């Protein structure tokens, strides 16, 4: 069985907060977490700085051991770009290579369609703080599922506020209707340690969102793992991952360093 | 004297809907650890949570607080198996108690009360 993962822990500059978050996540049983840096470009400032992820040893001294296992928790970096305009997402920007996972939160129907079919990303975030301005259509969602992109629903807004609760459940239910429960991940967007919930609690929440029993458990475990593997293959140019028996190595086209993706100029 | 049959065949017993109730061991984690609730306050708090999420029908769900340890804020709840998802989801989404953040940590869930006596997660091997 795949291990439990929570791929959305909000980054904050406060070091004690992050270390408390990581300790609580390890205590609850999550083997892998991803620290989420949100980037919201506005059209006023054309070239805003994409945040640089902080190295993990700056955030916490020693990674806590996951309860029930002997290994410490694995912490990854993730970037979420909130796109409200097609120019906001720059494909193959070099800053994206510093992050392990790439996510996009579309705010309009066209951008959602583009994100599902074209953008080179791993996760599409479904907004939970507002009523969805567009309806989901089967065609782009099936296209995204074929490509391996997962849809993410965050649940910590539902814990904070009752109006958000309604939006979360409504948006999640309409998503599961359109995608038939495949390629959905559930994660907290937790800023405090008290907003995290255990993996089986989230599995139960998935039932509330319309997922079946098996799909709900997969949403916390194997679908998250699929998103991570998709991210690893996305980083390499040829799209395959080869594990050496002596050491872990990703595949290379030719030469020593992995070939970086470049925008087609022809 | 009847000869005892030495061949023991493998016997598998499958119980479907074996227990009408589900039992949950929960721990309430508060932001301010010195705050204490009585058993009545705890039950009222959970009923408020059920009402917020599932409405009047949810608040009418019958559940019992079988055991409550006020010092450690750990409670043993019992609910009909049909109401487990509702109760569990309202415990998960319960976020604040008297304007301070809180979290319900569900430690164990089982259809059999006996299973709640041992918790392998809290096993210390050293």
Boltz contact constraints between the chains, C-beta under 6 A:
constraints:
  - contact:
      token1: [A, 68]
      token2: [B, 121]
      max_distance: 6.0
  - contact:
      token1: [A, 158]
      token2: [B, 93]
      max_distance: 6.0
  - contact:
      token1: [A, 159]
      token2: [B, 93]
      max_distance: 6.0
  - contact:
      token1: [A, 159]
      token2: [B, 95]
      max_distance: 6.0
  - contact:
      token1: [A, 160]
      token2: [B, 95]
      max_distance: 6.0
  - contact:
      token1: [A, 194]
      token2: [B, 101]
      max_distance: 6.0
  - contact:
      token1: [A, 194]
      token2: [B, 103]
      max_distance: 6.0
  - contact:
      token1: [A, 197]
      token2: [B, 92]
      max_distance: 6.0
  - contact:
      token1: [A, 201]
      token2: [B, 92]
      max_distance: 6.0
  - contact:
      token1: [A, 201]
      token2: [B, 106]
      max_distance: 6.0
  - contact:
      token1: [A, 204]
      token2: [B, 88]
      max_distance: 6.0
  - contact:
      token1: [A, 204]
      token2: [B, 89]
      max_distance: 6.0
  - contact:
      token1: [A, 205]
      token2: [B, 89]
      max_distance: 6.0
  - contact:
      token1: [A, 205]
      token2: [B, 92]
      max_distance: 6.0
  - contact:
      token1: [A, 207]
      token2: [B, 85]
      max_distance: 6.0
  - contact:
      token1: [A, 208]
      token2: [B, 89]
      max_distance: 6.0
